[in-house]
Amino acid sequence: MSGGGDRGSATVELALALPAAVVVLAVALSAVQAAAAGAAVSAAALAGARAGAIAGDDAAVAVARRTAGGAATVEVGRAGGWIEVTVAVDLGWPWGARGARAALPLEG
């Protein structure tokens, strides 16, 4: 009957370790989400530049915002036969902002 005390000790250890494991998992998932957002921002800038070169600035903003998410900040500039689209998304603490810029030549 001496094993009964060990079982109670293991339960207490599990109860103390479980919240720490949940926090580590939450931080890891948050980091994966931040990395995915960084990739989405790059794709949004390029998609916006393509749309802008074909259909104009309004299309560039709409496509970039749709690709990066509604909270994205999109800027479009044209100079010297080029269109440049800059997309930024603020992921909040602790990840901060992610941004990307893409430029394509205008045809015609």
Residue pairs with C-beta under 8 A, 6 or more apart in sequence:
30 95
31 95
33 91
34 91
34 95
34 98
37 69
37 89
37 91
37 95
37 98
38 98
38 100
40 67
40 68
40 69
40 89
41 68
41 72
41 87
41 88
41 89
41 98
41 99
41 100
42 100
42 102
43 67
43 68
44 63
44 64
44 65
44 67
44 68
44 72
44 74
44 87
44 100
45 64
45 85
45 86
45 87
45 100
45 101
45 102
46 85
46 102
47 63
47 64
47 67
48 60
48 61
48 63
48 64
48 67
48 74
48 76
48 85
48 87
48 102
49 60
49 83
49 84
49 85
49 102
49 103
49 104
50 63
50 104
51 59
51 60
51 62
51 63
51 64
52 59
52 60
52 63
52 76
52 83
52 85
52 104
53 83
53 104
53 105
53 106
53 107
57 76
57 78
60 74
60 76
60 83
60 85
61 74
61 76
64 72
64 74
64 85
64 87
65 72
65 74
68 74
68 87
68 89
69 89
71 89
71 90
72 87
72 88
72 89
73 87
73 88
73 89
74 85
74 86
74 87
75 85
75 86
76 83
76 84
76 85
76 86
77 83
77 84
77 86
78 84
78 106
81 105
81 106
82 103
82 104
82 105
82 106
83 103
83 104
83 106
84 101
84 102
84 103
85 101
85 102
85 103
86 99
86 100
86 101
87 99
87 100
87 101
88 97
88 98
88 99
89 97
89 98
89 99
90 96
90 97
91 97
91 98
